Amino acid sequence: MGTDTGADVIVVGAGPVGLLLAGGLRAAGVRAVVLERRTAPMDESRASTLNARTMEVLAELGALSRLGGLPREPRGHFGGLPLDLGAVGGTPYPGQWKIPQTVLEAKLGAWLAELGVPVRRGAAAEALEQDAAGVTVTASDGTAVRGSYVVGCDGVGSTVRALAGIAFPGRAAGRELLRADVRGVDVRDRRFERLPAGLAIAATRDGVTRLMTHAFGTPARDRGGPPDFAEFAATWKRVTGEDVSGGEPLWCDAFGDASRLAERYRAGRVLLAGDAAHEQMPVGGQALNLGLQDAAALVPRLAAAVAGVSGDALLDAYAAGRHAVGARVQRDVEAQTLLLLGGPEVTPVRTVLAELLERPPVREFLAAGVSGVAEGVR
């Protein structure tokens, strides 16, 4: 089978980050192709929150109008402590904007179809070779694709990152949250309710209740797959005293507080974006938003490189700039994780921070960071 040379940029991964990157590139006149190992889109909505900066970049790339009217939620949080995001200045999109990840991917996928960007499913990247003129990716379906650049948007376990020899240092998870979408349970809504035995979160929408819980002092488990619902229900009961075992689970998962950052975001003609470049607990949708903002930052730089306007300088600026932003967001997420999942030992810190949040400069500083519009993050 021959080599496909019809793309300037090969995007590996058809999650929200890869789709936004490919669509933005095509809108800028760059030929892109997306390779995705899965044969069908995911049917699990892990994330559902877009922050102010993400709304800005979606508008800049021409993708926001494709999402339709999104419900706005002014209430945010920092480590579970209430934070008014609706008062954030300097942005036309203050607050948080709600869209299930499955819907976001479907809308972006439809945008790519209109733009004529091919998405090849069931084609996992298996080999990568780069030279002075370009890069060739061999996929699991036996085809090879050659372009000027390849971008790994293929998640925490990124094959592209591994093939490029980019290290992914950091620390493994010490704590974890269990999460389940359940139908048929009568549970009151909770926003980060800390109980003596642990943390409980609950929100019902369209007849489905998303439940999240953590039992204080429980370490993260080395899992070969998602937890079963029986484990989730037992933990929920231990924390809240409520029995949800009779509900219908739509899906369950567990996510830990591992924190890793790629040593570099670029290795020659290979670049990283999204979870392939950084891993952190997805508090407040920070993982999704950080990745979408990576993609938006990369679009004009890659377009210029492909056009021959500028190569290494702009791509190096992307790699350095987004690495710095990733490190800062990870620092903030780690602080929030300690406030959320820490036991009684963090209560004095939470009390002091709650008092500090009564001061406008502190509120504004943290709200700008969570919204992605703080100095050094935007």
PyMOL commands that set and color helices and strands:
alter all, ss='L'
color gray80, all
select helices_A, chain A and resi 16-27+52-60+64-67+101-115+159-163+229-240+274-276+283-307+312-341+344-356+360-371
alter helices_A, ss='H'
color red, helices_A
select strands_A, chain A and resi 3-4+9-12+32-36+49-50+72-73+75-78+81-84+96-98+119-121+125-130+135-139+144-147+149-152+170-171+176-183+190-195+198-205+208-215+248-256+259-261+266-267+270-272+278-279
alter strands_A, ss='S'
color yellow, strands_A
deselect
rebuild
show_as cartoon
